[in-house]
Amino acid sequence: MKRSRPAFLFVAMALLYWGCSENGPLVSEFIQGEQVTESLGKKPAPYLSGTMNVNFVGGVVTWDGVVDLDGYGQYGMRFYNISGPPRDYSQANPYEEIWEVYDLGNPTLVYLGGTDAGVVSLANSSFRMNGGVEVATGVFEAWLGRNTHMSGTITWQTLPNGMVIPATAVGPFRVN
């Protein structure tokens, strides 16, 4: 009996420690997560959404136009192709781009930016792309590291030489 007292005392102290510790194994993960969120002092940013309307310009900046971000107003939006030329002919053309959301009055002031990868379907003139936010400044800094989703419809134009190229692209823009 005397030999079991130290063991009993050790077990009782261990249970007391783990039961009272905020991050102990006896505390639920939900409660631990709440403590971590409260210690950071801020809630996660909500979705950022809007509508983009860009024009095909070719060259280094392949698309340029505006994005109307819900609750934040209009900004410039541009895309830089980093995947090379499109396939000669295919019903689906994959691509990679760098995208930027910038101040309309000062195009060198970029508020949001990142990379995306997507595909254009020639069968129905639609595009879909996903990526991430790698630059976020000012009122948009809470979205740094978030995922981006863009999709929409492309309208086409026929040049005098008969070549068909994109004209405009319109669709939703979302960061979550």
N, C-alpha and C positions, 0 to 999 in steps of 0.2 A: 504494500500500500504506500509506504514512504517513497519507494522508487517511482511510482506512477505520478506523484504530485508534480515533479518538474515537467513531465511530458504533458500532463493536463494543463498546467499553467502556460506552457508554450503554445498549445493549441488554442486556448482561450484568448491569449494575447494576439495571435495571428488572426483569429476570427474577428476580434474587436478592431484590429487595424484595417483589414480588408472591408469590413462592413461600414466603417466610418470614412474611409478614403473616397474622395470624389471620383478617382479613376481606378478604383479597385475592381477585381474580377467579379464581385458580387453586385456591382452597380450596373444597371442596364445600359446597353449601347446608346439607346435613345437619350437617356439623361446625360451621358457623357457627351454626345453630339451637341445637345443644347448648351452645355457648359462651354464647349469650344466656340460655338457661334456667339454666345454672349461675351466671351472674352475677346473676340475680335472687334466687337463694338459696332458692327454694321450688318445689315441684311444683304443677301445676294441681289444683284441688279435684276430688274424685271426684263422681259423681252424688249428689244429695240426693233421696231418694224417701220416699214415705209414702202414707197413705190418708186422704182427707178425708171428713168426714161433716158436712154442713151442713144447716140448716133454713131454709126460706123465711120471712122475717119482714116483707118489704115495707118501705116507707118509705125513709129515707136509706140504712140498711144493709139491703140486699136479702136477703143470706144471712148466717148466723152459725152457727158450730159449732166443731168441733175438727178438727185434723189430727194424725195420729200419725206423726211423722217417724222413720224407721228409725234407731235408735242415739241419738236425741236426746230421745225422749219425746213427750208430748202438749202441744200448744199450741192456742190459740184461732185461728180462721180466719174472716175476714169479707170480704164483697164489697160494693162500692158500685157501683150501675148508673150509668154515665155516657153511655149511648146513647139515653136516652129510653124512652118506653113501647114495648111489643112491638107487632108488626103485629096488625091486627084478627084475621085468620086466615091462616095460612100453614103449610105443612108444615115450613118452615125459618125460624127466627127468629134473625137475627144480633144480636150485642150487643157492647158494650165495657164493661169494668169496671175498677175499682181493687181490688186484693186486698191483704190484710194477714195476716201470721202474728204473733200477739201472745202475751204472757205471760198464762196463764189467771188468775193471781193479781192481775195489774195490767194491765187492758185498754189502758191508755195506753202501755205499753211494747211497741213494735213491733220485732220482730227481722228480719222480711223483708217486703218490699212491692213493688208494681209495678203495671203495667197489663197487661191481656190483651184479646184479641178472640176471639170464638168464635161458635158457632152451636148452637141447640137444634133437634133434629129431633123434631117432634111424632109422626111416623110410628112411631118406635121408642123415644121418650122418652130419647134419648141427648143428651149434650152433649160438645163438644170445644172447647178453647180453648188458645191459645198466647200467650205474652207475654214479659216480661222482668223481671228483678230490678233494681229501681231504689233500694231501700233494703235494706241488709244490715248488721246490727250483731252484736256479741258473737261467739259461736262460728260464726255464719253469714256473717261478713264476706267469706270467700273466694268466696262465690257472687255477689257484686255484679257486675252486668253480664251475668250468664248468662241463658240462655233458660229459660222455664217451659212446662210442658205439663201440662194437666189434662183429664180426660175422665171419663165415668161415666154413671150412669143417674139420672133424675129420677122420683120417685114423685109422684102427683097427688092432690089432695083436692077434693071437691065441697062447696062452701059451701051453707048452707041455701037461699040464693036461686038455686041451680042453677049458679052460676059455678064453673068449674074452674080451680084455681090450683096452682102447685107446692107440694109439702109438704117433701120432702127431696131431697138430691142426694148421692150416694156415688160415690167413684171414686179412682183413683190421682192423686197429685201428684208431679211430678218437676222438678228443676232440673238442667240439664247445661251 
